[in-house]
Amino acid sequence: MKEKKTIKGMMIKSVILFCLIPFFLLWFSFAVSSGIELKKNIESEHYTIVRLLNISVENYFYSIEEAMGKVTSDSKVQEILKTVDRNKYDSQLYNAYQYIGNIVGKTCLSFTGVENIIVTDMDGGYYSTNIIGNTVLTYIQNTDTIKKEIFYNQGKTWITTFDNGNTLMLVKPIMDIEEAEFIGMMYFLFKKSEMDNLLRSNLDREEAILLVNMQKDCIYSENEKLMDQPGLVITELDINSYGTAVVSGVSVLQYGKQLLFRQLLLLFLFASAAILVFLLIQYIYVKINGEISVLLHPDKEGKRKDTTYFEIRQINNEMMSLMKKNNEGEKKIVRLMNHCDTITLDKLQAQINPHFLYNTLTSIKYIAMENEQKQISDLITALVKLLRSTINREGIFIPLSEEAENVKNYMCIQNAVYKGNVDFQIDIPENLQSCMVPNFILQPLVENCIFHGIHPEEKGGEIGIVAELTEKGLSILVKDNGDGFSEDCLEDMMGAENNKEMMTNFGLKGVQQKIQIACGEHYGLSVKSTRNLGSEVEIILPVNFFHEGD
């Protein structure tokens, strides 16, 4: 069923196609590009923040390690670790504790948040500034584990944690430079709150901060639960000096809320504008439909009201003009139909006259045969066949064999007039006899040969017709041995439709036009002529064979 189109539907489709869809595509591309650009900016800004955190943490650890280095490099501290027996409490051990306590107090206790500072030898003996918890004590007295960690960290200072991350510990091996061996360890324990104070100035409440060691174990965390949320931008930077990395994650949505709000606001405003546009379309449609109804539906008295809109008034005037022309056209059609009836009667009358002529010629033929006038009888037979072909022919195309028969009848009459002075030959292969050609195209060419080429009053005139298949199509060559003609003469012949000297009033140009109308512009005549040697006219036609039932 054909779609019923309306002005309202056209207006709505136009708004959707040229306004809504382009805006939605622009809005979507803007949203995507803004999101990508926002993520890049967040990543760049976040990298800078994490880099600053990395430097702050590294500097803090470095300051602690520097203080620890002053203690561990003291010669007397190293001597105590190598010689004093921790299992035997005597004055030597007491003095050793006093010395280590003084140097640790002067160097390291100035740091805030310090929980304990421990110095041990490689056998598990230790000195501490505060009571040591069982977890820490187990860790520092496990000398085999400590030695493995020294090897794993290549003798450098490392960081570890205790009490579920509430206590951080900086571990520094103590090495005897002269002997090139490790003689003890120094542990610096400080509270997690100290790290919080260090990071809080740069830490947003929606941001996660982690410290992980080389084994990716978490040794410090703040807002770690945020790391499990989707849509995070995660940045990780190594603190190369301590085998530790700062990992931070920030949510893109946190920074994109404002952008998202603006985009939704823009979408809402456009949706409101679209609703207003549709309301405007409805208003325009109602007004136009009302004006059209005024034109289509007259009042009770049959009068049509005039519209108030200029454009619709113009359409109405045009429609009235077309209706008037249509009425006039209907009257002309009626007159033409009446005229066609008259023409049909005239045509039937015209068909009666040739039959009377054929019957009369046939009677003359029988009289000639009774009086043994064979030449007259043959001429009348040829004339009847030629007249039947030219007058009663229906259709444009006939078989090539019939067209050749018409030419033979024509030449029979001409040779009777000119006492057989013209030698006429036709060479058409058997397989081309049924080719369909436009009717009455060979006789005008043969007639041109007689009237413009050869001298039929004299003997020796020759006219030949040869047919063959070529790459161009069906080729029919009409040639004579006459005088030939110049290019100016050829131009005259091509335009000789009105030449009264020609029996059929049909020139080369007429044949050319007939072929091109029936077969197409690619087909037609080509003429070659040599003065005093003769002329050749080649006809090129499409190859169409006659089939029974056509």
N, C-alpha and C positions, 0 to 999 in steps of 0.2 A: 504494500500500500504506500502510495507516494506521501512523503512528509508534508504536513500542512504548515507552511511558513507564514510567520506574522512579523509585523514591524517590531512588536515588543520582543519577540524571540531574537530577531536580528540585532536589536540594540543590546540585549543582555549578552548575547554571544560576543558582540564587539567589545563590550566592557571586560568580559572575562578574558578574551583573547589578547586584547591590546593593553589592558590595565592590570587586572588581577594576577594573571600568570607571570608577566614580566616583573611586577613588583615582588611577587613571592620568590621568584628565582633570584632577583637582586638581593632581597632580604636574606635568603638562605646562604647565598655566596658571601654576603657581608658577615653573617653570623659565623660561618666556618672560618673565613679568613681572619676575623677578629679573634676567634678562639685560638687559632694557630699562633697569631702574633702575640696574644696575651700569654700563652704558654712559653713562647720564646723569651718574652720579657721577664716572666717569673723565674725561668731557669737562670737567666743571666743575673738577675738581682739576687736570687737565692744563692747562687755560686759565690757572689761577692760576700754575702753575709756569712756563709759557712767558712769562706777563706779567712775572714776576720776572726771568727770563733776559733778556727784552727790555730791562728797565730797567738791568740790570747791564751788558749790552753797550753800551747807549746812553751810560751814564755813563762807561764806559771810553773809548769813542771821543771823548766830549765832553772828557774830561780831556786826551787827546792833542791834540785840535783846539785846545783853549785854549792849550796850550804852543806849538803851531805858530802860533797867532794872534799870540802875543807876538813871535815871530821875524819873521813876515811884515809886521807893522805897524810894525816899527822903521824909522825914517826913513833911517838910514844904509844898512840892507839894501836898501831900495827904491832909494836913490841908486846903490848899487853895481850893482844889476840894470839900471838905466837907462843908466849911463855907462861902466862898466868893460868893456874889450874882453877877452873870454875867449880870443881867438886870439893875443893878444900877451902873452907872459910878461915882466912887468917888475915894478918895485917896487910900483906901484899895484895890480896884480893880486895880488901877494903879500900886501900889507897888507889887501886886500879879503878874501882867503881867511882870513887870520888873524882878522879881525873876525867874519866869519860863523861860523868855527869856534868862537870864544869864546862868542858869544851862543847858538849851538846847543847847545854843551856845557853852559852854565849852565841852559838852559831845558829841553832835551829828553832829554839822555842819562841822566837819572835813571830813566827807565822801563826795567823789566826786559824782556829778550827783544828789545831793539832790534837789528836787523841793519844798518841804514843809514838815514841822513837825508840827503836830497838837496834842494838849492835850485838852480833853473834860471831862466834868462831865457826870453823867447819865441823866441829864435833858436837854442836848443839848447845854449847854454853852461851849465855846471853846476858845482856844488860838492857834494862828498859826504864823509861821515865815514868811509867804507869803500870797498873796491873794488866797482865796479858790474858785475854780470853782463851778458852780452850781451843777454839777453832784456829786462832792465829798461832797458838803455841804448838799445836799439832803440825801446822804448816812449816814453821821455822825450824822445828827439830827433825823434820823429815829430810835428812841431808841428801839422800839419794835423789829425791825429787828436785831438790834445790840445784844439785849438780847438773841434772838433765836440763833444767830450765836455763842455767848459765850457758850451757853448750848451745841450746836452741836459740837463745838470744845473743849468742856470740860475745858474751861478756859485757853487753850493754845493759843499761838500766831499763827495767820494764815496769808495767803497771798491772796490778791485779785488784780484786775486790773481795770483800767478806760481808757477812751479815745481810745477805740478800741485796747487796748493792748499796747499803747504807754507809759502808766504810770503804774508802779507797786506800790502796797501799802502793807506794813507790818503792821498788826493790832495786838496791844498788850493790853489786858485788864489790868486795874489798880485795884489792890485788897488791901483792908485794912486788914492787917494781924491780928490785934487785934480783929476787929469786924467780920472778916471772911466774908466780903461782897465786891462786886465790886462797886467802887466809881467813876470810869471814864475809859477813853480809851485814848490810844496814837497811832497816825497814822504816819507812816514814808513813805513818797512818794518819789520815785526816778525814773529817766528816764529809758526807755527800753534800751537806748544806753549803760547804765552802765552794764546791763546784757550781752549785745552784746560784750562789751570789755572783760568781764569775760570769755565768752565761745568761743570767736573768735580764740584764740590760739589753741584750740582743734577741731574747727569746720571746716569741709571740705565743699567746695561750693556745693558738690553733696550730702550733708547730712542734714537731717531735725532734728531740736531740738524743743521739746515742753515741757512746764511746765503745768501740769493739777492738779486741786484740787481733793478733795475726791469725788466730784460729776462728775468727768471726764470733767469738763469745762476747756477749754484752757485759761490760764492766761498769757502765753507767747509763742510765736512761732517764728521760724526762718526757712525759706524754707518749710513752711507747705504744699505747693502744692505738694511737692515730696511724701508726705504720701499717695496720691491717685494713685501713679504709681504702677504697678505690679512688682513682683520680689524683694520686699524689705525685708531686715532683720531688724525687729523691736525689740528693747530692751527697757524695762521699769523698772526703779528702784525707789522705794519710798524714799522721804526725810521724814523720820518718824517723825521728830520733828515738822513739819509744815503742815502735812496732804497734802503734795504735792508729785508729782512723776515727774521724768525726763524721757521723752519718746524720743527716737531717732530712726530714720529709715535711712538705707543706702542701696543703690542698689547693688545687687550682680553683675549685668552686668558691673558696674563701675570697679569692681576689676577683673571681668572675661574677660575684653576686650583683655588683653594681652594673656591670656590662649587661648581664642577663636581664636585669630590671629595665634598663634602657631599651633593650631589644623588644621585650614584651610590651613596653609602653608604646613603642613605635608600631608594633603589630596591632595593638589595640586601637591606636589612632587611625591606622589605615582601615581596619575592619569597620570602624565607625564611619569613615568616609565612604567605604563601599556600600554600607547600608543607606547612607544619604543619596548616593548615586542611584541605587536601585529604586528608592522612593521617587527620585526625580524622573527616572525612566517611566515609572508607573504613572506619574502625573502627566508627562508628555504624551504617553500612549492614550490615556483617558481623553485628553483634549483632542488629539488627532482622530481617535475613533469616533468621538462625538461629532466632529465636523464632517467626517465621511458619512456618518449615519444621516446627517442633515441632507447630504447630496443624494443618497441612495433611497431614502424614504420620503416621498412627498407628503404634504398635508392632506386633509380630507378633501380639499378642493382640487387636488392633483397638482398643485404648484410646489416647486422646489425652492426652498429658502437658499439664499446666497450665503456662502461661507465668509467668515471674517478674515481668513488667512489668504494672503496673496498666492502662495505656492499651490495650495489646494484648489484655489479658484482657477489657476492656470491649468492644472490637471483636468479639472472639470470641463473647461473650455476645449481642451484638446480632445477629451473623450467625446464631447458633443460633435466636434468636427469630424472625428473618425466615424461616429455613428452615421452622420450625414453622408460621408463618402461611402460607407458600407451600403447604405440604402441605394445610392446611385450605382454602385458596383453590382448589386443584385439585379437592378433593372437592366444593366448592360448584359449581364449573364443571360437573362431571359431573352433579350433581343438576339444574342449570339446563338442560343439554342434554336430559336426560330429560323435563323439564317442557316444553321447547320442542316436543318431539315430540308431547306430549299436546295442547298449544295448537294445533299444526298440524292435528291431527285434528279438534279442535273447530271450527277455522276452516273446514275443508272441509265439516263438517256444517252450519255456519251458512250457507255458500253454497248448500247444497241447499234450505234452507227458503225463501229469497226466490224461487227459481225455481218452487217449488210454488205460492207466492202469486201470482206473475206469470201462471202458467198458469191458475190458478183464475179470476183477474180477466178474463183473455182469454176464457175460456169464457162468463163472465157477459156480457161485451161482445157476443159473437156472439148470445147468446139475446136481449139487448135489441134488437139490430139486426133479428132475425127478427120480433120483436114490434113493430117500428117505434117503438122508444123511443130516438130519436136523442140526446136530452139526457143520458139515462143512459149511452149509449155514449160520448159525448164526455167525460163526467165520469170514466168508468173509464179512457179513454185518457190523459187528463191526469194521473190518479192514478198510473197505471203509469209514465209518463215521469218524474214527480216522484220516485216511489220508486226507480226505477233510478238517477236522478241522485244521490240522497242515500245509497243503500246501496252500490252497486257502483262508486262513483267512485274511481279510482286517481290518485294525484298530488294536488298542492296547487293547481296553476293549471289553468284551462280558458279557452278563448276567450270573449270578452265576448258573442258571439252565443249560445253555449250557456247562459251564465249568464242572459241575457235570456229565453231560451226557458223556463228553469225558473220564472222569475217569472211568465211568461204562463200556464203550466200551473197555478201556484198561484192566480193571479187567476181562472182559469176555474172552479176549484172554489169559490172564495169568492163569485163572482157568482152561481153556481148556488144557493148557500145564501141569499144576500141578494137574489135576484131581479133582479140586474143594476143595483142602485142605485149602484154605484161605477163611475165613468168612468176607465178605466185607459189611459194613453198612454205609449209608449216611443219616444224619438227618439235613435237611435244612427246616426251617419253611416256610410256604406259603408266608408270607409277605416279605421274604428276597430273593425269587426266582429271582426277577427282579433287584437285586443289581448289579451294573456294577463292574467287577473285571478284572485285567490284564489277558489276555488269556495264557493258558498253564503254570499255576503255581501249580496246584494240582497234575498233573500226575508225575512230578519229585519227589515230596515228597512221593507219594504212592510207586513209584519205589524204593526210598531209603529204605522204610519200608521192601520191599520184598528182596532186595539184601543185606541189612546191618542189618536187625532186626530179622524178623521171619524166619522160615525154611519152605519154601513152599512145600518141598518134604514130609513133615510130616503133619499130620492133627493137627488141634487145633490153627492154626494161625488166628489172628483177626486184621483187620484194620478198623478203624472208622473215619468218617468225620462229625463234628458237627459245625454248624454255629449259631451265636447269636449276638445281639447288646450289646455293653458294653460302658462304659464312654469313652474309647479310640477310639471307632469306630466299624467297622464290624470285629468280631473275628471269624476265621475259624480254628478249632483245628483238626489236623491230628495225630492220635495216633495208636500205635500197642502194642502187648503183647510180643514182641520179646526179644532178649538178652540184648538190650540196648548197650551203648558204652561209652568209656572213653572220657575225654576232648581232649586227643591227637587224638583219632579217629575222634572226631567232627571237629577238625581243618583240618584234611585231607579231610573230606567230604565237608567242606565249600570251599575248593579249588579244587574240583574234576571235573572241567569243561572238562579236557582232559583225564578222566578215560575211557579207552576203554571198560571196563566191563559194563559200563552203556549204555543202548540202545540209549538214547537221547543225550549223551554227555552233560548233564545239571545237575549240582550239587546244593546244598543248597545255595552256594555263588552266583550262577547265578540267582536263584530265588530272593535272597535278592537284588541284584543289579537291576534286572528288576523292582521290586516293587518300589524301591527308585527313580529310574529314572522316572517312570510313575506317582508316587503318592507323592514323597517327602521324605526327610530324616527322618521324624517323624514316618514313617511306615516301616514295614518289618517283619522279622521272629524273634522268640525267641524259644530256644530249651531247653527241660528238658529231662533227661534220667537217669534211674536207672538200674544199672547192673542186668541182669537176670529178670527184671520186665517190661521192655518196655521203649518206648520213646514217647514224645509228642512234636509236632512242632505247635506253634501258629502263625497264620498269622493275622496281624492287618492292615486293609485297611480303607480308608475313605468311608463314607456312601453316595453313589451316586446311585439313582434309575433310571432305564430305563423308558423313556417316549416314547409314540408313536410319530413318526416323528423325533426322534433323529437319 
